[in-house]
Amino acid sequence: TLEDSPRIDLTVDGADEVGPGLALIKGGGAALLREKLVWEASARCLVIADAAKVVKTLGAFALPIEVVAFGHKTTANRIADVLSDHDIAMPARVRAAERGLVRTDGGNLIYDARCGAIHDPARLADDLKLITGVVEHGLFLGLADEAIIGTDGGVERLAP
């Protein structure tokens, strides 16, 4: 646990999207807060992905946003306003499964924002974090040190 080992030498993980400068979208598995805590505690972070996940502009994969369950619909309205300010027309939708709403290990809900394109990931990340009720988002910016990308022709290494 991070309580036992608060500093990690190396984290190796996948990503849902790999964009320019190794900007990432992660959290498709609904563990984005815990993953970000691990990444931020790591001296070095390595991404492993296939070529289909490398994009010129982030946003084709839905951006996960972790939200406190209490008052989540009000929080969703504020998220919609922020998305609209970023020219993202689709409101975020709460993630559901057969058993009901998807909950994180911390008991929070996941909203998925189908952005299409995120033109300014850093500004969107900052704006989402300002919303009371948003716990975390799946934009992992400035955290990856290198990506190893599997392609039909072999392995390609990307650096920020």
RASUL-V980780 format. One record per backbone hydrogen bond with DSSP energy under -1.0 kcal/mol. CO is the residue of the C=O (numbers start at 1). NH is the residue of the N-H. Records with the same first field share a line. If there is no record, write none. Layout:
CO->NH + NH
//
This chain:
1->5
8->43
11->46
13->48
17->25
18->55
19->22
20->23
23->19
24->140
25->16 + 17
27->30
31->35
32->36
33->37
34->38
35->39
36->40
37->41
39->42
41->8
44->11
45->145 + 146
46->13
47->148
49->150
50->53
51->54
53->18
58->118
59->116
63->113
64->138
65->111
66->135 + 136
67->109
69->72
71->75
72->76
73->77
74->78
75->79
76->80
77->81
78->82
79->83
80->84
81->85
83->88
84->87
93->112
95->102
97->100
100->97
104->107
108->104
109->67
110->95
111->65
112->93
113->63 + 115
115->117
120->124
121->125
122->126
123->127
124->128
125->129
128->131
131->134
133->68
136->66
138->26
140->24
146->47
147->158
148->49
149->156
150->51
151->154
154->151
156->149
158->147
//
